[in-house]
C-alpha cells in the first residue's frame, strides 16, 4: 500500500503522440494502478515530449526538483521509458531521488538505485563499445588510404554548427541554474548569504553540482550569475 506524496514522470517520443495522448494515457493508468489503495497524493505530473536520443529533458529536471522539494519518490510507468541514455541515467542518479517503476513495483529504495546504477553501467559499456568500433573502423579506413578529417558527405562541422552546440550547452546550464533558483532564494532568506555557506548548504541537501560532485563557492557564484541573467532576460 502506497502512502505519502509522489511525483510522476511520463515520456512520449513524438509531438504527435503528445498531442493525441497515444501512449500517455497508458502511462498515467500504470501510475494510478501503482499508487492505488493507499493514502497517497500526486503532488506533480510532468510529461516529456521528445526523442529518446535527446538527453536534455527539461520536464525531467522539473520533476526531479519537485520530488526533492516534497521529498517524494519519482514514479515512472515503465523501465523502458528511461531509455539507455547514459546522460539521462546519470542525471537520475545524481539527483538523489527515489525512483519507482510501475512495472517492477517490488524494486524501490536502495534496490531501485542499484538497478539504475546497473543500467547506467550497461549504457556506458555500450557507448564504449561503439566508440571502440568507430576508432577501429577509422583506423582501417586510414590504412586503406581514405582521407580522414575535414568535410565528409552529409556532415559539415562549420563554425555555425559549433556555435549552435555551444548555445545548446549554455541553455542546458541555464535550465539547471533556474532549477536551483528557489532553493538558493530560500537559503538566502534564511540568512545564508556567503558563497561558502550556500555551497555547504547545497551539499548538505544532497543536491549535486552541475557536473556532479560537491558544490564550491565558485560554482555557486556561476549559478547565481546565470539565475540573474535568466531573470533579467
C-alpha positions as CSV (number, residue, x, y, z in Angstrom):
1,X,0.0,0.0,0.0
2,X,1.5,3.3,-1.1
3,X,1.4,6.4,1.2
4,X,2.7,9.9,1.1
5,X,3.4,12.3,-1.8
6,X,4.6,11.1,-5.2
7,X,5.7,12.8,-8.4
8,X,5.0,11.1,-11.8
9,X,7.1,11.4,-15.0
10,X,5.8,10.4,-18.4
11,X,7.5,10.5,-21.7
12,X,6.3,10.2,-25.3
13,X,8.6,10.1,-28.2
14,X,7.0,12.4,-30.7
15,X,5.0,15.6,-30.7
16,X,2.1,13.7,-32.5
17,X,1.9,11.2,-29.6
18,X,2.0,14.1,-27.1
19,X,-0.9,15.8,-28.8
20,X,-3.0,12.7,-29.3
21,X,-2.3,11.2,-25.9
22,X,-1.2,8.0,-27.6
23,X,0.9,6.1,-25.0
24,X,0.4,8.8,-22.4
25,X,-2.9,7.5,-21.2
26,X,-1.5,4.1,-20.7
27,X,1.4,5.5,-18.6
28,X,-1.0,7.5,-16.5
29,X,-3.1,4.4,-15.9
30,X,0.0,2.5,-14.9
31,X,0.9,5.2,-12.4
32,X,-2.6,5.3,-11.0
33,X,-2.6,1.5,-10.7
34,X,0.8,1.5,-8.9
35,X,-0.5,4.1,-6.3
36,X,-4.0,2.7,-5.9
37,X,-5.0,1.5,-2.5
38,X,-3.0,3.8,-0.2
39,X,-3.2,7.2,1.4
40,X,-1.1,8.7,-1.4
41,X,-1.3,12.0,-3.2
42,X,0.2,13.1,-6.6
43,X,1.9,16.4,-6.0
44,X,3.1,16.8,-9.6
45,X,2.9,15.3,-13.0
46,X,5.5,16.0,-15.7
47,X,5.2,15.0,-19.3
48,X,8.1,15.0,-21.7
49,X,7.6,15.0,-25.5
50,X,10.8,14.4,-27.3
51,X,13.1,11.9,-28.9
52,X,14.7,9.2,-26.8
53,X,18.1,10.3,-28.1
54,X,17.8,13.7,-26.6
55,X,19.4,13.8,-23.1
56,X,18.3,17.3,-22.4
57,X,14.9,16.8,-20.7
58,X,13.6,20.0,-19.1
59,X,10.4,18.3,-17.8
60,X,12.6,15.6,-16.1
61,X,14.6,18.4,-14.4
62,X,11.3,19.9,-13.1
63,X,10.1,16.5,-11.9
64,X,13.3,15.9,-10.0
65,X,13.2,19.4,-8.5
66,X,9.6,18.8,-7.4
67,X,10.5,15.4,-6.0
68,X,13.4,16.9,-4.0
69,X,11.2,19.7,-2.8
70,X,8.5,17.4,-1.5
71,X,10.9,14.6,-0.6
72,X,8.8,12.4,-2.7
73,X,9.6,9.3,-4.9
74,X,9.5,9.8,-8.7
75,X,7.2,7.3,-10.3
76,X,7.9,6.1,-13.9
77,X,5.4,3.9,-15.7
78,X,7.9,1.6,-17.4
79,X,11.6,0.9,-17.2
80,X,12.0,1.4,-20.9
81,X,10.7,5.0,-20.5
82,X,14.2,5.7,-19.0
83,X,15.9,4.6,-22.3
84,X,19.5,3.5,-22.4
85,X,20.9,7.0,-22.4
86,X,23.9,7.3,-20.0
87,X,23.5,11.0,-19.6
88,X,19.8,10.5,-18.7
89,X,20.5,7.8,-16.2
90,X,23.4,9.7,-14.7
91,X,21.1,12.7,-14.2
92,X,18.7,10.5,-12.2
93,X,21.5,9.0,-10.1
94,X,23.0,12.5,-9.3
95,X,19.6,13.9,-8.4
96,X,19.3,11.8,-5.2
97,X,15.7,11.0,-5.8
98,X,14.0,7.7,-5.1
99,X,12.8,6.3,-8.4
100,X,9.9,3.8,-8.6
101,X,8.9,1.6,-11.6
102,X,5.3,0.7,-12.0
103,X,6.1,-2.5,-14.0
104,X,8.6,-3.5,-11.2
105,X,6.8,-2.5,-8.0
106,X,9.0,-4.6,-5.8
107,X,12.1,-2.6,-6.7
108,X,12.5,0.6,-4.8
109,X,14.8,2.4,-2.4
110,X,18.4,1.1,-2.4
111,X,17.4,-1.7,-4.7
112,X,16.0,0.7,-7.2
113,X,19.1,2.9,-7.1
114,X,21.2,-0.2,-7.6
115,X,19.2,-1.1,-10.7
116,X,19.7,2.4,-12.1
117,X,23.5,2.1,-11.5
118,X,23.5,-1.2,-13.4
119,X,21.5,0.3,-16.3
120,X,24.0,3.2,-16.3
121,X,26.9,0.8,-16.4
122,X,25.4,-1.1,-19.3
123,X,24.8,2.2,-21.2
124,X,28.4,3.2,-20.5
125,X,29.6,-0.2,-21.7
126,X,27.6,0.1,-24.9
127,X,28.9,3.7,-25.5
128,X,32.4,2.5,-25.0
129,X,32.0,-0.5,-27.4
130,X,30.5,1.8,-30.1
131,X,33.4,4.2,-29.6
132,X,35.9,1.4,-29.9
133,X,34.3,0.1,-33.1
134,X,34.3,3.6,-34.5
135,X,38.0,4.0,-33.8
136,X,38.9,0.6,-35.3
137,X,36.8,1.4,-38.4
138,X,38.6,4.8,-38.8
139,X,42.0,3.1,-38.4
140,X,41.1,0.5,-41.0
141,X,39.9,3.3,-43.4
142,X,43.1,5.2,-42.9
143,X,45.1,2.1,-43.6
144,X,43.2,1.8,-46.9
145,X,44.2,5.3,-47.8
146,X,41.0,7.0,-47.0
147,X,41.5,10.7,-46.1
148,X,40.1,11.3,-42.7
149,X,39.1,14.7,-41.2
150,X,37.7,17.7,-42.9
151,X,34.3,17.8,-44.5
152,X,32.5,14.5,-45.1
153,X,29.5,14.0,-47.3
154,X,26.4,14.8,-45.2
155,X,28.5,16.1,-42.2
156,X,29.6,19.7,-42.3
157,X,31.0,20.9,-39.0
158,X,31.0,24.6,-39.7
159,X,31.6,27.4,-37.3
160,X,27.9,27.9,-37.2
161,X,27.3,24.3,-36.2
162,X,29.9,24.5,-33.4
163,X,28.2,27.8,-32.2
164,X,24.8,26.0,-32.1
165,X,26.4,23.3,-29.9
166,X,27.7,25.9,-27.5
167,X,24.3,27.6,-27.4
168,X,22.7,24.3,-26.6
169,X,25.1,23.6,-23.7
170,X,24.6,27.1,-22.4
171,X,20.9,26.7,-22.4
172,X,21.1,23.4,-20.5
173,X,23.3,25.1,-17.9
174,X,20.9,27.9,-17.5
175,X,18.0,25.5,-17.1
176,X,19.9,23.7,-14.4
177,X,20.6,27.1,-12.6
178,X,16.9,28.0,-12.9
179,X,16.0,24.7,-11.1
180,X,18.3,25.8,-8.2
181,X,16.8,29.3,-8.1
182,X,14.0,28.7,-5.5
183,X,16.4,26.7,-3.2
184,X,19.1,29.4,-3.3
185,X,16.5,32.1,-2.7
186,X,15.2,30.2,0.3
187,X,18.7,29.7,1.7
188,X,19.5,33.4,1.3
189,X,16.2,34.4,3.0
190,X,17.2,32.2,5.9
191,X,20.3,34.2,6.4
192,X,22.9,32.1,4.4
193,X,24.4,34.7,2.1
194,X,28.0,33.8,1.7
195,X,29.1,31.7,-1.3
196,X,30.8,29.3,1.0
197,X,27.7,29.0,3.2
198,X,25.5,28.4,0.2
199,X,27.8,25.8,-1.2
200,X,27.8,24.0,2.1
201,X,24.0,24.1,2.4
202,X,23.6,22.7,-1.1
203,X,26.0,19.9,-0.4
204,X,24.2,19.1,2.9
205,X,20.9,18.9,1.0
206,X,22.4,16.3,-1.4
207,X,21.9,18.5,-4.5
208,X,24.8,17.7,-6.9
209,X,26.7,20.4,-8.7
210,X,26.2,21.0,-12.5
211,X,28.7,18.2,-13.4
212,X,28.1,16.1,-10.4
213,X,30.1,16.1,-7.2
214,X,30.0,18.7,-4.5
215,X,29.5,22.5,-4.7
216,X,32.3,25.0,-4.4
217,X,31.9,28.8,-3.8
218,X,32.9,29.4,-7.4
219,X,30.2,27.1,-8.7
220,X,27.6,28.8,-6.6
221,X,28.8,32.2,-7.9
222,X,28.3,31.0,-11.5
223,X,24.9,29.6,-10.7
224,X,23.8,32.9,-9.2
225,X,25.1,34.8,-12.2
226,X,23.1,32.5,-14.6
227,X,20.0,32.9,-12.5
228,X,20.4,36.7,-12.5
229,X,20.8,36.7,-16.3
230,X,17.8,34.4,-16.7
231,X,15.6,36.7,-14.6
232,X,16.8,39.9,-16.5
233,X,16.4,38.3,-19.9
